[in-house]
Amino acid sequence: MDYDADDRVIITPDEAVREAIATVFRRFDELGSARQVLLSLREDGLLLPRRRNGCPRISWASATYPAIHDFLSNPAYAGAFVFGRTRTEKRIDPATGRVQTRVRLLPREQWEVLIPDHHSGFISWQVFEANTARLRANWRPPRGHGGGAPREGKALLQGLLRCGRCGRIMQTGYSGPAGNSPRYVCARAQQLYAGEHGCQSIGGGRLEKTVLAELFAVLEPAALSATAQALADADAHFRQRLTAFELAVERARFEADRALRQVDAVEPENRLVARTLEKTLEGKLATQRRAENDLATQRARRPVALSDAELAWIATAGADVRAVFDAPSTTTVERKQLIRAVIAEIVLTVDAHARIAALRIIWQGGATTELTMAMTKKGGHTRITSEDTVELIRRLARDYDDRTIAAILAKQRRRTPTGLPFTRARVATLRANYGIPAHTPTAAVGPNDQDAVVVTISAAEMILGVGKVTLYRWLRDGFILGEQITPGAPWQIRIDQKLKDRIRSEVPDGWLPLDEAAAALGVARQTVLHKVHRGQLNAVHVNRGRRKRAAYPGQTRSSWTVRHN
């Protein structure tokens, strides 16, 4: 803002300054986020005017977030005069005794003076209030309150979604049993700055259907007039956008010419001054070249004007777009390219409490569409864990921890209601939801315990002094008793004193190895084993000594020793 001869507030007569400030407001209206405007201006290389207090001369600098926020939140740019927007508070620090000063922004109802329409502004007071409301909505409350190139992934909106809170492009992830269900997440703040949470996230299924429905509605023949008007407005929007770059070139040329005149005016012998002015001239010329290159780049983006024949073709093409999009021969990359040919960007703001997503679709050419999409209610889905799985987990939780239960469910190929494999965390969550208590570990059983106990294979291996392979063979042959709560669960072995007595470290006197006993009885080895099973012959297992060294897992020989009467 500036002052005229009568000290009245007026808009500055500098066209470059006016266009730069107007560009900030236009892009905020399109993009809906101060950070988004910052990224857009920096991407285009546009500078913003700044003037220090007490300095009449305007300087130009790269766009910064504080500068953009000042344009958007200062009522002076909306033609209003205000006073008393802040309050200075002082207090004494009880620890140090020093006076601490803090400047606090006051709510609008506490401003001392507010005079709307006091002078000409870049925007109206109604637009200013809408902008401040949008800035406030973009602010993330404290805890407790409340694109790149198309790739082969199935996420159709990859690279098009921009977070309505922080202005960053949202990331794409996949989940589901087959890993092909897209989800869009804004987690850059959490990743880059160690934030406690990401900004927002949303599932891709319903979101993509909503956007595609709006896209095909725009492309229907009934929307031809709106489409043709958008194409006609594209060139006007391009010219308006190009104005800022043309003025930037004009300003850069003026600065370079002035620097050149200063170099020409200095005496050649005065190298102390000449060197400084020449260095300044080089910088101004470099700035001029950059501005000219940016202008050339923007001119190359001019939208192609359609002929009458092409406009006539559009009248019938809209009906075929859906068929082309859904055709099996159309690849995912081609579908994304089709979407990007119509949609420039989508600004998404999720209200997690109300379960509503606000969409702002920015079409190619600058037109926008506001949509509201209802999200899935928390806990509102009807997919629940089957009763037999819940009952099985209830039985398993008496003897096993969550990690073991998850392994058992995986062996049985059981899945969660959403088709995901069970993990320790998912088992723990299900137990909590159904009130199933967790397994309480019992004291370990030692080899000298006399009472009958039921233990795992590992514990039985330690108590009996035999290997796991031998124990599994005994279970198969029926020498020891064991059970499984469910197929795939660990075996539970019953060990009593009688079983312990059948395990010896040496061959008793008068006992024969299995092969010799079979020869003495004149029967086959298998017959001797059957007699041992039925209790017709007494047998012990030798786990040390010569017989143990001769029999090891994998051989057909046995370390059983039979008493022959």
Secondary structure as GFF3:
##gff-version 3
##sequence-region A 1 565
A	DSSP	beta_strand	2	3	.	.	.	ID=ss1
A	DSSP	beta_strand	9	10	.	.	.	ID=ss2
A	DSSP	alpha_helix	15	31	.	.	.	ID=ss3
A	DSSP	alpha_helix	34	44	.	.	.	ID=ss4
A	DSSP	beta_strand	47	50	.	.	.	ID=ss5
A	DSSP	beta_strand	59	62	.	.	.	ID=ss6
A	DSSP	alpha_helix	65	73	.	.	.	ID=ss7
A	DSSP	three_ten_helix	75	78	.	.	.	ID=ss8
A	DSSP	beta_strand	81	83	.	.	.	ID=ss9
A	DSSP	beta_strand	86	92	.	.	.	ID=ss10
A	DSSP	beta_strand	99	105	.	.	.	ID=ss11
A	DSSP	three_ten_helix	108	110	.	.	.	ID=ss12
A	DSSP	beta_strand	113	115	.	.	.	ID=ss13
A	DSSP	alpha_helix	125	138	.	.	.	ID=ss14
A	DSSP	beta_strand	161	163	.	.	.	ID=ss15
A	DSSP	beta_strand	171	175	.	.	.	ID=ss16
A	DSSP	beta_strand	181	186	.	.	.	ID=ss17
A	DSSP	alpha_helix	188	193	.	.	.	ID=ss18
A	DSSP	beta_strand	200	203	.	.	.	ID=ss19
A	DSSP	alpha_helix	204	218	.	.	.	ID=ss20
A	DSSP	three_ten_helix	221	223	.	.	.	ID=ss21
A	DSSP	alpha_helix	224	265	.	.	.	ID=ss22
A	DSSP	alpha_helix	271	300	.	.	.	ID=ss23
A	DSSP	alpha_helix	308	326	.	.	.	ID=ss24
A	DSSP	alpha_helix	332	342	.	.	.	ID=ss25
A	DSSP	beta_strand	343	351	.	.	.	ID=ss26
A	DSSP	beta_strand	356	363	.	.	.	ID=ss27
A	DSSP	beta_strand	368	374	.	.	.	ID=ss28
A	DSSP	alpha_helix	387	396	.	.	.	ID=ss29
A	DSSP	alpha_helix	402	411	.	.	.	ID=ss30
A	DSSP	alpha_helix	424	434	.	.	.	ID=ss31
A	DSSP	beta_strand	453	456	.	.	.	ID=ss32
A	DSSP	alpha_helix	457	464	.	.	.	ID=ss33
A	DSSP	alpha_helix	468	477	.	.	.	ID=ss34
A	DSSP	beta_strand	482	483	.	.	.	ID=ss35
A	DSSP	beta_strand	492	495	.	.	.	ID=ss36
A	DSSP	alpha_helix	497	501	.	.	.	ID=ss37
A	DSSP	beta_strand	503	504	.	.	.	ID=ss38
A	DSSP	beta_strand	511	513	.	.	.	ID=ss39
A	DSSP	alpha_helix	514	521	.	.	.	ID=ss40
A	DSSP	alpha_helix	525	533	.	.	.	ID=ss41
A	DSSP	beta_strand	539	542	.	.	.	ID=ss42
A	DSSP	alpha_helix	545	550	.	.	.	ID=ss43
A	DSSP	beta_strand	560	563	.	.	.	ID=ss44
###
